[in-house]
Amino acid sequence: MAFPRNSLRAFLAHAKKSLFTAIQSSQKITIVAGNESADLDSLTSSILYSYIRSLAPPAAAFTPLYVPLLNIHAADIALRPEFQAVFRHANIEASHLVTLDDLSQSNGIDLKVENTRFILVDHNSLQGMLGKKFAACVHGVIDHHEDERSVTSDTDPEPRVIEKCGSCTSLVLRTLKESWESSANGFSLVSGAAHAQGDSTTNDARVTQTWDAQIAKMALASILIDTANLTAEGKVESADIEAVKYLEAIIKLSPQDAAQWDRKEFYEEIDAAERDVDGLGFEDILRKDYKQWTEKGLRLGMASVVKSLEYIATKAIANSLDDKEDQFVTAIGDFMAARDLTIFAIMTMSTSPSGKLQRELYVQAFSAGHAAASTFAEQARAELQLANHTVSILSEKPGAMQPSSEGPW
C-alpha cells in the first residue's frame, strides 16, 4: 500500500518507525542511500526519491515504502550547519532521519541481506561497511558522477540513471516528477493530519500546497548550492534549470510562501550556513564532507571543503613558533593514519579576495602512494588546469608539491 499523501515530517517519522518494525519482524525493506560524504545533495536526493516513490510505488516494487538513509552517524549531523537551515524550511528535524546508527549491529540491529534492497543516489557504488554486506542488494541508482559499473544494467522497476548534472536532486526530480504529480491529483486530505503537523489552515488544497512547498524548498536548496544558484560555469545542465523552474513554481503556489519567496535570499542563507565552519576544529572540517574508498589496493580519502587551503591551514597550526608547513603536513598525516589512508586529497571551493570563485587541490601521500600520486598529478595537470600554488601561511614555494623520498607527499 502506498503511503498516504502527507507532510515530509510525517513521512520521515513513519519511515523510521517502519524500518525498526521491519527489522524486528524480519520484513522486507527498501533503503535509499546517499553517499558517504553525506552532503546536502545526498540528503535531499535520498529524501525526495523516498518520499515520491512511497506515494506512488511501482506495481513490482520490492516494498511499497522507501526509507531514506543519511549515510553517516547521527553525531556527524552537527558538522553540517546547512542541514539545520534546510530543516527549518522543510519543517523537519534531525531526529526524524535514519542514520548509520539505526543500522548498526553494535546497537543490536540485524538487517538481513535477503530482506533488503538498496537504491543509490548521488553515488553508484555502495562503499564502506554497507558495501561489504549489501553490494549485491543494489537494485537502482540515480547519480551524476562517473559510472563505476557497479550497478547491474537491469534494475527494473527502479531507474538506472547515471549522467552529468550539477545536482543529483535535479535528476531525481526529473525521473520521478510525473509520479509526484499523479499522487496529488484528486486526493483529499484529512484536515486533522495537517493540524497534527502544526498547520492552522482549514483548506485541504492550502495544506497540501504548504507541504509541497516545504519539499520543494528542501530539494531546491541542494540544487542551488551545487550550481551556485545556476551560475557555476560548466556545471549547470538543462535538468538543473528545469528543476529550479519547476520547484519555484510549486513554492509560488503556496499562499504561505509565495509572497515572501526570494530565490537569491534563500540561496544566500543556505550558502552562508554551509560556509559557517568557524566553530569546527581542523579534523571536523575535513570530516564534514569526506569520503573514502579502495582502488587498486590503495586506500584513498577525499575531503571537500568550502574554505580555502589558507583557512584550513590556520586550523592545523597550533604553535606559531614552530614550522607551520611541518605542522600542517603532520596534521594531515595524523588524519590519514587514523583512517589507514594511503593517499588523501583536499578539494576546496571558496571565494577569492576579489570575489571570484576559486578551487584548490591538495594531495598528500605516504610512501606506498607516492607513485600513484605523482602519476595523478601529471595526468590531471592539463585536464584540471592544475598550477603550482602557494599557501602564504605555510610559506610554500612553487613546485613544493613534489614527492619526497619518504613520508607524506
MISE-374502 format. One record per residue (C-alpha): x, y, z; residue in three letters; residue number from 1. Coordinates in nm, 4 decimals, padded with zeros to 6 digits. Example, Ala and Ser with C-alpha at 12.3 -4.5 7.8 and 13.67 -1.06 7.14 Angstrom:
> u	v	w	residuo	num
> 01.2300	-00.4500	00.7800	ALA	1
> 01.3670	-00.1060	00.7140	SER	2
***
This chain:
> u	v	w	residuo	num
> 00.0000	00.0000	00.0000	MET	1
> 00.1286	00.3437	-00.0958	ALA	2
> 00.1985	00.5953	00.1771	PHE	3
> -00.0970	00.8377	00.2010	PRO	4
> -00.0155	01.1910	00.0899	ARG	5
> 00.1113	01.3849	00.3903	ASN	6
> 00.3822	01.6224	00.5054	SER	7
> 00.7511	01.5399	00.4769	LEU	8
> 00.7704	01.5489	00.8556	ARG	9
> 00.5016	01.2816	00.8869	ALA	10
> 00.6585	01.0702	00.6132	PHE	11
> 01.0037	01.0635	00.7743	LEU	12
> 00.8585	00.9719	01.1143	ALA	13
> 00.6608	00.6912	00.9531	HIS	14
> 00.9601	00.5658	00.7522	ALA	15
> 01.1862	00.5488	01.0565	LYS	16
> 00.9262	00.3663	01.2647	LYS	17
> 00.8538	00.1260	00.9778	SER	18
> 01.2248	00.0475	00.9396	LEU	19
> 01.2508	-00.0659	01.3007	PHE	20
> 00.9306	-00.2689	01.2693	THR	21
> 01.0564	-00.4371	00.9519	ALA	22
> 01.3905	-00.5290	01.1100	ILE	23
> 01.2330	-00.6645	01.4270	GLN	24
> 00.9807	-00.8771	01.2383	SER	25
> 01.2146	-00.9787	00.9511	SER	26
> 01.0062	-00.7991	00.6899	GLN	27
> 01.1353	-00.6644	00.3603	LYS	28
> 01.2670	-00.3091	00.3432	ILE	29
> 01.3897	-00.0773	00.0652	THR	30
> 01.6567	00.1770	00.1604	ILE	31
> 01.7535	00.4810	-00.0471	VAL	32
> 02.1111	00.5708	00.0424	ALA	33
> 02.3152	00.8794	-00.0364	GLY	34
> 02.6939	00.8689	-00.0462	ASN	35
> 02.9370	00.8504	00.2454	GLU	36
> 03.0203	01.2201	00.2396	SER	37
> 02.6526	01.2842	00.3203	ALA	38
> 02.6481	01.6319	00.1736	ASP	39
> 02.3317	01.8304	00.1139	LEU	40
> 02.2704	01.6752	-00.2287	ASP	41
> 02.2857	01.3236	-00.0843	SER	42
> 02.0432	01.4221	00.1902	LEU	43
> 01.7846	01.5833	-00.0359	THR	44
> 01.8055	01.3330	-00.3224	SER	45
> 01.7551	01.0363	-00.0883	SER	46
> 01.4608	01.2004	00.0875	ILE	47
> 01.2978	01.3219	-00.2353	LEU	48
> 01.3316	00.9803	-00.4005	TYR	49
> 01.1908	00.8009	-00.0958	SER	50
> 00.9021	01.0414	-00.0474	TYR	51
> 00.7786	01.0410	-00.4076	ILE	52
> 00.8345	00.6686	-00.4611	ARG	53
> 00.6437	00.5865	-00.1422	SER	54
> 00.3489	00.7968	-00.2621	LEU	55
> 00.3373	00.6086	-00.5932	ALA	56
> 00.5400	00.2845	-00.5785	PRO	57
> 00.5722	00.0724	-00.8942	PRO	58
> 00.3484	-00.2333	-00.9078	ALA	59
> 00.6547	-00.4609	-00.8963	ALA	60
> 00.8334	-00.2710	-00.6197	ALA	61
> 01.0231	-00.4795	-00.3646	PHE	62
> 00.8336	-00.2876	-00.0956	THR	63
> 00.5815	-00.0025	-00.1198	PRO	64
> 00.7740	00.2058	00.1351	LEU	65
> 01.1152	00.3560	00.0635	TYR	66
> 01.3316	00.4625	00.3586	VAL	67
> 01.5905	00.7402	00.3089	PRO	68
> 01.9299	00.6813	00.4717	LEU	69
> 02.1736	00.9561	00.5654	LEU	70
> 02.4997	00.7673	00.5257	ASN	71
> 02.6744	00.8972	00.8400	ILE	72
> 02.6382	00.8613	01.2144	HIS	73
> 02.3847	01.0842	01.3863	ALA	74
> 02.6538	01.2760	01.5759	ALA	75
> 02.8025	01.3978	01.2465	ASP	76
> 02.4876	01.5878	01.1516	ILE	77
> 02.6096	01.8645	01.3824	ALA	78
> 02.9058	01.9186	01.1448	LEU	79
> 02.6631	02.0335	00.8752	ARG	80
> 02.5007	02.3654	00.9730	PRO	81
> 02.3420	02.3900	00.6282	GLU	82
> 02.1248	02.0911	00.7231	PHE	83
> 01.9719	02.2866	01.0090	GLN	84
> 01.8899	02.5746	00.7757	ALA	85
> 01.7168	02.3379	00.5344	VAL	86
> 01.5365	02.1549	00.8154	PHE	87
> 01.3685	02.4801	00.9187	ARG	88
> 01.2327	02.5378	00.5697	HIS	89
> 01.1174	02.1760	00.5332	ALA	90
> 00.9650	02.1570	00.8848	ASN	91
> 01.1701	01.8515	00.9792	ILE	92
> 01.4276	01.7713	01.2481	GLU	93
> 01.7498	01.5742	01.2643	ALA	94
> 01.5815	01.3158	01.4888	SER	95
> 01.3494	01.2234	01.2016	HIS	96
> 01.6381	01.0960	00.9876	LEU	97
> 01.7618	00.7392	00.9600	VAL	98
> 02.1413	00.7242	01.0003	THR	99
> 02.4059	00.4536	01.0201	LEU	100
> 02.3403	00.4287	01.3934	ASP	101
> 01.9960	00.2905	01.3128	ASP	102
> 02.1517	00.0082	01.1087	LEU	103
> 02.4460	-00.0698	01.3361	SER	104
> 02.4930	-00.4280	01.4541	GLN	105
> 02.6633	-00.2865	01.7627	SER	106
> 02.3230	-00.1420	01.8524	ASN	107
> 02.1605	-00.4824	01.8165	GLY	108
> 02.0310	-00.4192	01.4632	ILE	109
> 02.0363	-00.7206	01.2314	ASP	110
> 01.9386	-00.6103	00.8819	LEU	111
> 01.9146	-00.9297	00.6787	LYS	112
> 02.0524	-00.9332	00.3240	VAL	113
> 01.7636	-01.1354	00.1839	GLU	114
> 01.5112	-00.8835	00.3138	ASN	115
> 01.6890	-00.5700	00.1936	THR	116
> 01.7122	-00.3716	-00.1282	ARG	117
> 01.9220	-00.0578	-00.1755	PHE	118
> 01.8666	00.2286	-00.4171	ILE	119
> 02.1713	00.4553	-00.4545	LEU	120
> 02.1535	00.8298	-00.5099	VAL	121
> 02.4469	01.0678	-00.5526	ASP	122
> 02.6834	00.7711	-00.5957	HIS	123
> 02.6760	00.4493	-00.7940	ASN	124
> 02.8898	00.2112	-00.5913	SER	125
> 02.7978	00.1164	-00.2356	LEU	126
> 03.1088	00.1596	-00.0197	GLN	127
> 03.2199	00.1047	00.3402	GLY	128
> 03.0580	-00.1420	00.5777	MET	129
> 02.7286	-00.1220	00.3896	LEU	130
> 02.9053	-00.2127	00.0665	GLY	131
> 03.0737	-00.5155	00.2188	LYS	132
> 02.7406	-00.6616	00.3243	LYS	133
> 02.4838	-00.5231	00.0803	PHE	134
> 02.6648	-00.4605	-00.2513	ALA	135
> 02.4603	-00.7341	-00.4189	ALA	136
> 02.1380	-00.5786	-00.2861	CYS	137
> 02.1614	-00.2645	-00.5006	VAL	138
> 01.8736	-00.2580	-00.7499	HIS	139
> 01.8556	00.1013	-00.8686	GLY	140
> 02.0563	00.4208	-00.8975	VAL	141
> 02.0292	00.7889	-00.9848	ILE	142
> 02.3667	00.9638	-00.9897	ASP	143
> 02.5621	01.2428	-01.1591	HIS	144
> 02.9143	01.1026	-01.1175	HIS	145
> 03.1189	00.8799	-01.3473	GLU	146
> 02.9658	00.5333	-01.3869	ASP	147
> 03.1719	00.2800	-01.1893	GLU	148
> 02.9760	-00.0111	-01.3444	ARG	149
> 02.8913	-00.1487	-01.0023	SER	150
> 02.5133	-00.1443	-01.0513	VAL	151
> 02.3583	-00.4020	-01.2803	THR	152
> 02.2129	-00.2739	-01.6077	SER	153
> 01.8748	-00.4319	-01.5290	ASP	154
> 01.7279	-00.2571	-01.2260	THR	155
> 01.3621	-00.2697	-01.3274	ASP	156
> 01.1288	-00.1454	-01.1813	PRO	157
> 01.3745	00.1046	-01.0338	GLU	158
> 01.5653	00.3515	-01.2529	PRO	159
> 01.9275	00.3337	-01.3581	ARG	160
> 02.0153	00.6953	-01.4358	VAL	161
> 02.3806	00.8000	-01.4377	ILE	162
> 02.4590	01.1198	-01.6243	GLU	163
> 02.6356	01.4502	-01.5852	LYS	164
> 02.4363	01.7088	-01.3940	CYS	165
> 02.5005	01.9853	-01.1469	GLY	166
> 02.2913	01.8184	-00.8783	SER	167
> 02.1722	01.4618	-00.8317	CYS	168
> 01.8498	01.6012	-00.6867	THR	169
> 01.7713	01.7510	-01.0288	SER	170
> 01.7915	01.4032	-01.1837	LEU	171
> 01.5737	01.2538	-00.9104	VAL	172
> 01.3086	01.5176	-00.9723	LEU	173
> 01.3188	01.4717	-01.3496	ARG	174
> 01.2870	01.0943	-01.3125	THR	175
> 01.0018	01.0946	-01.0593	LEU	176
> 00.8207	01.4215	-01.1322	LYS	177
> 00.5268	01.2535	-01.3052	GLU	178
> 00.4757	01.0222	-01.0070	SER	179
> 00.4713	01.3228	-00.7726	TRP	180
> 00.2149	01.4988	-00.9886	GLU	181
> -00.0066	01.1917	-01.0250	SER	182
> -00.0082	01.1354	-00.6483	SER	183
> -00.1566	01.4828	-00.5980	ALA	184
> -00.4405	01.4619	-00.8463	ASN	185
> -00.7817	01.4308	-00.6887	GLY	186
> -00.6527	01.3451	-00.3438	PHE	187
> -00.8470	01.4756	-00.0487	SER	188
> -00.6622	01.5079	00.2797	LEU	189
> -00.7847	01.4611	00.6325	VAL	190
> -00.7518	01.8064	00.7835	SER	191
> -00.6731	01.6599	01.1231	GLY	192
> -00.3467	01.5220	00.9881	ALA	193
> -00.2457	01.8720	00.8891	ALA	194
> -00.3276	02.0144	01.2305	HIS	195
> -00.1117	01.7438	01.3863	ALA	196
> 00.1823	01.8946	01.1992	GLN	197
> 00.1174	02.2418	01.3359	GLY	198
> -00.0688	02.3801	01.0324	ASP	199
> -00.3577	02.6115	01.1079	SER	200
> -00.5170	02.6178	00.7639	THR	201
> -00.8663	02.4831	00.7091	THR	202
> -00.8496	02.4345	00.3324	ASN	203
> -00.7143	02.0982	00.2141	ASP	204
> -00.5579	02.2469	-00.1001	ALA	205
> -00.3839	02.5125	00.1068	ARG	206
> -00.2394	02.2462	00.3366	VAL	207
> -00.1039	02.0322	00.0540	THR	208
> 00.0433	02.3393	-00.1128	GLN	209
> 00.2300	02.4145	00.2094	THR	210
> 00.3568	02.0581	00.2295	TRP	211
> 00.4687	02.0620	-00.1339	ASP	212
> 00.6418	02.3975	-00.0847	ALA	213
> 00.8359	02.2566	00.2110	GLN	214
> 00.9534	01.9626	-00.0005	ILE	215
> 01.0323	02.1915	-00.2932	ALA	216
> 01.2478	02.4209	-00.0779	LYS	217
> 01.4366	02.1208	00.0590	MET	218
> 01.5108	01.9934	-00.2925	ALA	219
> 01.5884	02.3391	-00.4266	LEU	220
> 01.8473	02.4016	-00.1550	ALA	221
> 02.0922	02.1389	-00.2798	SER	222
> 02.0425	02.2248	-00.6472	ILE	223
> 02.1193	02.5912	-00.5833	LEU	224
> 02.4205	02.5080	-00.3651	ILE	225
> 02.5671	02.2628	-00.6174	ASP	226
> 02.5206	02.5041	-00.9072	THR	227
> 02.5919	02.8323	-00.7220	ALA	228
> 02.2364	02.9457	-00.7925	ASN	229
> 02.2646	02.8249	-01.1545	LEU	230
> 02.5773	03.0329	-01.2180	THR	231
> 02.8506	02.7650	-01.1937	ALA	232
> 03.0130	02.7645	-01.5369	GLU	233
> 03.0482	02.4205	-01.6935	GLY	234
> 02.8372	02.2547	-01.4260	LYS	235
> 02.4779	02.3628	-01.4829	VAL	236
> 02.2767	02.1279	-01.7057	GLU	237
> 01.9270	02.1573	-01.8515	SER	238
> 01.7933	01.9230	-01.5813	ALA	239
> 01.9107	02.1694	-01.3149	ASP	240
> 01.7463	02.4641	-01.4875	ILE	241
> 01.4186	02.2783	-01.5363	GLU	242
> 01.4223	02.1526	-01.1769	ALA	243
> 01.4666	02.5028	-01.0358	VAL	244
> 01.1859	02.6346	-01.2559	LYS	245
> 00.9526	02.3529	-01.1509	TYR	246
> 01.0293	02.3749	-00.7780	LEU	247
> 00.9948	02.7509	-00.7710	GLU	248
> 00.6530	02.7180	-00.9348	ALA	249
> 00.5461	02.4815	-00.6548	ILE	250
> 00.6677	02.7264	-00.3903	ILE	251
> 00.4775	03.0108	-00.5526	LYS	252
> 00.1551	02.8070	-00.5430	LEU	253
> 00.1663	02.8101	-00.1644	SER	254
> -00.0107	03.1161	-00.0201	PRO	255
> 00.2054	03.0841	00.2883	GLN	256
> 00.5292	03.1043	00.0893	ASP	257
> 00.4616	03.2881	-00.2363	ALA	258
> 00.4577	03.6452	-00.1055	ALA	259
> 00.7921	03.6207	00.0725	GLN	260
> 00.9780	03.3924	-00.1672	TRP	261
> 01.3124	03.5215	-00.2952	ASP	262
> 01.5417	03.2662	-00.4541	ARG	263
> 01.8570	03.4751	-00.4178	LYS	264
> 01.7963	03.5318	-00.0465	GLU	265
> 01.7183	03.1630	00.0023	PHE	266
> 02.0389	03.0581	-00.1733	TYR	267
> 02.2497	03.3053	00.0231	GLU	268
> 02.1014	03.1803	00.3507	GLU	269
> 02.1856	02.8162	00.2779	ILE	270
> 02.5240	02.9056	00.1294	ASP	271
> 02.6185	03.1117	00.4361	ALA	272
> 02.5156	02.8252	00.6645	ALA	273
> 02.7265	02.5768	00.4655	GLU	274
> 03.0309	02.8031	00.4881	ARG	275
> 02.9904	02.8633	00.8596	ASP	276
> 03.2617	02.6286	00.9843	VAL	277
> 03.4313	02.8708	01.2228	ASP	278
> 03.3162	02.6647	01.5192	GLY	279
> 03.4701	02.3451	01.3811	LEU	280
> 03.8208	02.2208	01.4508	GLY	281
> 04.0696	02.1077	01.1878	PHE	282
> 03.9650	01.7415	01.1847	GLU	283
> 03.5933	01.8210	01.1853	ASP	284
> 03.6335	02.0487	00.8832	ILE	285
> 03.7885	01.7576	00.6934	LEU	286
> 03.5233	01.5140	00.8189	ARG	287
> 03.2314	01.7395	00.7225	LYS	288
> 03.2255	01.6308	00.3563	ASP	289
> 03.4524	01.3267	00.3471	TYR	290
> 03.4519	01.0010	00.1575	LYS	291
> 03.6972	00.7126	00.1282	GLN	292
> 03.7324	00.4068	-00.0911	TRP	293
> 03.9828	00.1412	-00.2017	THR	294
> 04.1232	00.1381	-00.5539	GLU	295
> 04.3978	-00.0890	-00.6909	LYS	296
> 04.4916	-00.1893	-00.3388	GLY	297
> 04.5296	00.1702	-00.2186	LEU	298
> 04.3034	00.3230	00.0459	ARG	299
> 04.2020	00.6695	-00.0725	LEU	300
> 04.0273	00.9545	00.1048	GLY	301
> 03.8949	01.2893	-00.0103	MET	302
> 03.7558	01.5895	00.1752	ALA	303
> 03.5619	01.8674	00.0056	SER	304
> 03.5837	02.1974	00.1913	VAL	305
> 03.4080	02.5295	00.1288	VAL	306
> 03.7036	02.7276	00.2612	LYS	307
> 04.0485	02.7963	00.1177	SER	308
> 04.3625	02.5983	00.1981	LEU	309
> 04.4837	02.9088	00.3771	GLU	310
> 04.1856	02.8858	00.6138	TYR	311
> 04.2279	02.5114	00.6656	ILE	312
> 04.5968	02.5553	00.7426	ALA	313
> 04.5238	02.8083	01.0157	THR	314
> 04.3115	02.5430	01.1887	LYS	315
> 04.6012	02.2957	01.1810	ALA	316
> 04.8669	02.5277	01.3186	ILE	317
> 04.8820	02.5013	01.6956	ALA	318
> 05.2143	02.6751	01.7613	ASN	319
> 05.3132	02.9844	01.5657	SER	320
> 05.6768	02.9421	01.6701	LEU	321
> 05.7242	02.6022	01.5034	ASP	322
> 05.7493	02.5401	01.1309	ASP	323
> 05.3968	02.5936	01.0019	LYS	324
> 05.4282	02.3750	00.6956	GLU	325
> 05.5558	02.0864	00.9082	ASP	326
> 05.2613	02.1275	01.1435	GLN	327
> 05.0163	02.1199	00.8521	PHE	328
> 05.1737	01.8141	00.6906	VAL	329
> 05.1851	01.6373	01.0279	THR	330
> 04.8204	01.7179	01.0999	ALA	331
> 04.7184	01.5783	00.7607	ILE	332
> 04.9364	01.2738	00.8220	GLY	333
> 04.7661	01.2105	01.1561	ASP	334
> 04.4238	01.2358	00.9873	PHE	335
> 04.5378	00.9841	00.7256	MET	336
> 04.6917	00.7446	00.9755	ALA	337
> 04.3728	00.7352	01.1833	ALA	338
> 04.1875	00.6137	00.8719	ARG	339
> 04.4663	00.3963	00.7318	ASP	340
> 04.4792	00.6055	00.4128	LEU	341
> 04.7500	00.5777	00.1506	THR	342
> 04.6543	00.8939	-00.0381	ILE	343
> 04.4423	01.1855	00.0813	PHE	344
> 04.3124	01.4811	-00.1180	ALA	345
> 04.1531	01.8082	-00.0124	ILE	346
> 03.9411	01.9860	-00.2724	MET	347
> 03.8430	02.3402	-00.1834	THR	348
> 03.5925	02.5802	-00.3330	MET	349
> 03.5946	02.9318	-00.1955	SER	350
> 03.5693	03.2956	-00.2919	THR	351
> 03.8895	03.4870	-00.3537	SER	352
> 03.9512	03.8335	-00.2002	PRO	353
> 03.8480	03.9790	-00.5372	SER	354
> 03.5157	03.7953	-00.5211	GLY	355
> 03.5914	03.5267	-00.7797	LYS	356
> 03.5194	03.1568	-00.7329	LEU	357
> 03.8436	02.9644	-00.6790	GLN	358
> 03.9248	02.5959	-00.6474	ARG	359
> 04.2316	02.4349	-00.4926	GLU	360
> 04.3605	02.0799	-00.4729	LEU	361
> 04.5996	01.9473	-00.2097	TYR	362
> 04.7258	01.5878	-00.2257	VAL	363
> 04.9311	01.4097	00.0385	GLN	364
> 05.0517	01.0514	00.0226	ALA	365
> 05.2515	00.8126	00.2319	PHE	366
> 05.5383	00.6315	00.0612	SER	367
> 05.3218	00.3486	-00.0776	ALA	368
> 05.1161	00.6053	-00.2665	GLY	369
> 05.3928	00.8318	-00.3997	HIS	370
> 05.3970	00.6796	-00.7487	ALA	371
> 05.0195	00.6914	-00.7851	ALA	372
> 05.0033	01.0497	-00.6590	ALA	373
> 05.2769	01.1594	-00.8984	SER	374
> 05.1029	00.9903	-01.1904	THR	375
> 04.7760	01.1589	-01.0994	PHE	376
> 04.9406	01.4998	-01.0840	ALA	377
> 05.0981	01.4592	-01.4262	GLU	378
> 04.7861	01.3207	-01.5947	GLN	379
> 04.5477	01.5688	-01.4347	ALA	380
> 04.7601	01.8809	-01.4746	ARG	381
> 04.6257	01.9627	-01.8196	ALA	382
> 04.2762	01.8225	-01.7753	GLU	383
> 04.2114	02.0069	-01.4474	LEU	384
> 04.4276	02.3063	-01.5375	GLN	385
> 04.6468	02.2481	-01.2329	LEU	386
> 04.9144	02.5002	-01.1471	ALA	387
> 05.1625	02.5222	-00.8600	ASN	388
> 05.0051	02.7143	-00.5775	HIS	389
> 05.1391	02.8982	-00.2751	THR	390
> 04.9579	02.8971	00.0581	VAL	391
> 05.1099	03.2051	00.2148	SER	392
> 05.0716	03.0985	00.5771	ILE	393
> 05.2788	02.7887	00.5062	LEU	394
> 05.5438	02.9830	00.3123	SER	395
> 05.5309	02.7251	00.0337	GLU	396
> 05.7454	02.7711	-00.2709	LYS	397
> 05.6339	02.6978	-00.6287	PRO	398
> 05.6999	02.3337	-00.7053	GLY	399
> 05.6731	02.2289	-00.3419	ALA	400
> 05.4135	01.9664	-00.4286	MET	401
> 05.6663	01.7079	-00.5443	GLN	402
> 05.7092	01.3610	-00.3963	PRO	403
> 05.9721	01.3230	-00.1290	SER	404
> 06.1649	01.0037	-00.0689	SER	405
> 05.9665	00.9136	00.2395	GLU	406
> 05.6737	01.0275	00.4485	GLY	407
> 05.3891	01.2444	00.3222	PRO	408
> 05.3784	01.3792	-00.0330	TRP	409
***
